[in-house]
Amino acid sequence: MKAETMPPSPTSVGAFAFASIQPGISFEHVRSHALSQQMKEDTTATNIPMNQRSHVLRVVALAGNLCAVFLRHAPPSDQSVTHFWSEPSSSKDEIGRAMSALLVGLLLAADNCSLILERSILKKIQLNAKKYPAALCKGKSDSYTAYSSHTGITKTEGQSTMEEDESKMALEEIDVIEQMMDYIHEFALERQWNQFHTPRSLCLALMGEAGELAEIFQWKGDENMKRDEKMLDKVSQEMADVAIYLLRMATVCKIPLADLSLQPVVFAQVQSLSPSSGSL
């Protein structure tokens, strides 16, 4: 985790109007909307129910699609066109929709694994606060292992979020997507990580975390995993890592992520990556 929050432009452009951003949209609202749409789609003859591995495959595909859309529509370097992210454009619309589709995919994948994505995010931020003490890592991009002698957290010790204190998370207060974005922003700001959190860097970091999520499932077969708390914690953390970078990227790129996530075209993009009975 390592940007700059700016009020959205009141200008209406492309498929969405920046002026219509609804800061009160919650993760639950988007999740319920997506599950409702998915239920309608599942009643058709062309779609089959998705298992956990299919959901993870879709998340990775949506992350890959975001990278492809980003490469096609974003400036070729973070310094080349400094005004791109501050001004509305059809290219920015395309990137925003790809980002929102990934958020919807993550919410559905987490739900399928009996996880609540926003709870996973908060638990991971709480763990990251221990791994990256603000007093030690300001302005640095070192791995958490650089601080192991101070934190006691190594590659094999202290990595679980199972013991994180949910009473300290203010779960009801950070159910709103834009509030979570602000929370992550403050975490990065406190550590002076803005300099590292450029759009291209965040996009690559997000893809890296999607790969780590895929790694958990790669040799497990297509049967849904049994209730293994340690394994579920790993899944929870990797989904949270992808989501944290996604929300961070939305802040840096000034994308109205919550608003876009409710658009039919975004759900259609997610659903287009569902397995079809025609392939059986």
QUINORSUL-V369122 format. One record per residue. N is the residue number from 1. SS is DSSP state (H for helix, E for strand, C for the rest). PHI is phi in whole degrees, 0 to 359 (NA if undefined). BURIAL is I if it has 16 or more other ideal C-beta (glycine too) atoms within 10 Angstrom, else O. Layout:
N_SS_PHI_BURIAL ; N_SS_PHI_BURIAL
This chain:
1_C_NA_I ; 2_C_212_I ; 3_C_NA_I ; 4_C_220_O ; 5_C_275_O ; 6_C_226_O ; 7_C_303_O ; 8_C_296_I ; 9_C_291_I ; 10_C_280_O ; 11_C_276_O ; 12_E_270_O ; 13_E_208_O ; 14_C_52_O ; 15_C_276_O ; 16_E_221_I ; 17_E_253_I ; 18_H_299_I ; 19_H_290_O ; 20_H_267_O ; 21_C_303_I ; 22_C_251_O ; 23_C_295_O ; 24_C_268_O ; 25_C_290_I ; 26_E_260_I ; 27_H_301_I ; 28_H_297_O ; 29_H_299_I ; 30_H_293_I ; 31_H_298_I ; 32_H_297_O ; 33_H_297_I ; 34_H_293_I ; 35_H_295_O ; 36_H_296_O ; 37_H_294_I ; 38_H_295_I ; 39_H_298_O ; 40_H_296_O ; 41_H_292_O ; 42_H_292_O ; 43_C_277_O ; 44_C_280_O ; 45_C_278_O ; 46_C_265_O ; 47_E_249_I ; 48_C_241_O ; 49_C_302_O ; 50_C_260_I ; 51_C_272_I ; 52_H_298_I ; 53_H_292_I ; 54_H_295_I ; 55_H_298_I ; 56_H_293_I ; 57_H_303_I ; 58_H_292_I ; 59_H_301_I ; 60_H_295_I ; 61_H_296_I ; 62_H_292_I ; 63_H_294_I ; 64_H_296_O ; 65_H_297_I ; 66_H_300_I ; 67_H_299_I ; 68_H_294_O ; 69_H_295_I ; 70_H_298_I ; 71_H_297_O ; 72_H_282_O ; 73_H_247_I ; 74_C_276_I ; 75_C_302_I ; 76_C_290_O ; 77_C_209_O ; 78_C_291_I ; 79_C_256_O ; 80_C_290_O ; 81_C_227_O ; 82_C_292_O ; 83_C_271_O ; 84_H_305_I ; 85_H_281_I ; 86_H_266_O ; 87_C_239_O ; 88_C_290_I ; 89_C_195_O ; 90_H_295_O ; 91_H_294_I ; 92_H_293_I ; 93_H_302_I ; 94_H_298_I ; 95_H_295_I ; 96_H_299_I ; 97_H_293_I ; 98_H_295_I ; 99_H_294_I ; 100_H_293_I ; 101_H_298_I ; 102_H_294_I ; 103_H_299_I ; 104_H_298_I ; 105_H_299_I ; 106_H_295_I ; 107_H_299_I ; 108_H_290_I ; 109_H_295_I ; 110_H_298_I ; 111_H_300_I ; 112_H_295_I ; 113_C_266_I ; 114_C_62_O ; 115_C_244_I ; 116_C_253_I ; 117_H_304_I ; 118_H_294_I ; 119_H_291_I ; 120_H_298_I ; 121_H_298_I ; 122_H_295_I ; 123_H_297_I ; 124_H_291_I ; 125_H_296_I ; 126_H_297_O ; 127_H_293_I ; 128_H_298_I ; 129_H_297_O ; 130_H_282_O ; 131_H_287_I ; 132_C_235_I ; 133_C_301_O ; 134_H_303_O ; 135_H_294_O ; 136_H_259_O ; 137_H_247_I ; 138_C_302_O ; 139_C_70_O ; 140_C_243_O ; 141_C_245_O ; 142_C_293_O ; 143_C_293_O ; 144_H_301_I ; 145_H_293_O ; 146_H_293_O ; 147_H_247_I ; 148_H_301_O ; 149_H_294_O ; 150_H_265_O ; 151_H_263_I ; 152_C_79_O ; 153_C_265_I ; 154_C_238_O ; 155_C_293_O ; 156_C_242_O ; 157_C_235_O ; 158_C_77_O ; 159_C_265_O ; 160_C_278_O ; 161_C_254_I ; 162_C_294_O ; 163_C_261_O ; 164_C_298_I ; 165_C_279_O ; 166_H_291_O ; 167_H_293_O ; 168_H_268_O ; 169_C_269_I ; 170_C_52_O ; 171_H_304_O ; 172_H_294_O ; 173_H_276_O ; 174_H_238_I ; 175_C_270_I ; 176_E_279_I ; 177_H_301_I ; 178_H_292_I ; 179_H_294_I ; 180_H_295_I ; 181_H_300_I ; 182_H_294_I ; 183_H_298_I ; 184_H_293_I ; 185_H_301_I ; 186_H_295_O ; 187_H_299_I ; 188_H_291_I ; 189_H_298_I ; 190_H_298_O ; 191_C_261_I ; 192_C_57_O ; 193_C_263_I ; 194_C_305_O ; 195_C_298_O ; 196_C_268_I ; 197_C_272_I ; 198_C_270_I ; 199_H_306_I ; 200_H_293_I ; 201_H_296_I ; 202_H_293_I ; 203_H_297_I ; 204_H_293_O ; 205_H_297_I ; 206_H_300_I ; 207_H_295_I ; 208_H_299_O ; 209_H_291_I ; 210_H_298_I ; 211_H_296_O ; 212_H_292_O ; 213_H_295_I ; 214_H_298_I ; 215_H_301_O ; 216_H_297_I ; 217_H_260_I ; 218_C_297_O ; 219_C_246_O ; 220_C_269_O ; 221_C_79_O ; 222_C_262_O ; 223_C_284_O ; 224_C_301_O ; 225_C_292_I ; 226_C_289_O ; 227_C_291_O ; 228_C_245_O ; 229_H_299_O ; 230_H_293_O ; 231_H_293_O ; 232_H_296_I ; 233_H_295_I ; 234_H_296_I ; 235_H_298_I ; 236_H_302_I ; 237_H_293_I ; 238_H_289_I ; 239_H_297_I ; 240_H_297_I ; 241_H_300_I ; 242_H_298_I ; 243_H_295_I ; 244_H_297_I ; 245_H_294_I ; 246_H_296_I ; 247_H_295_I ; 248_H_295_I ; 249_H_297_I ; 250_H_297_I ; 251_H_295_I ; 252_H_297_I ; 253_H_271_I ; 254_C_58_I ; 255_C_255_I ; 256_C_283_I ; 257_H_302_I ; 258_H_297_I ; 259_H_300_I ; 260_H_294_I ; 261_C_294_I ; 262_C_264_I ; 263_C_286_I ; 264_H_305_O ; 265_H_296_O ; 266_H_288_I ; 267_H_296_I ; 268_H_299_O ; 269_H_294_I ; 270_H_293_I ; 271_H_294_I ; 272_C_295_O ; 273_C_258_I ; 274_C_275_I ; 275_C_294_I ; 276_E_248_O ; 277_H_295_O ; 278_H_292_O ; 279_H_268_O ; 280_C_277_O
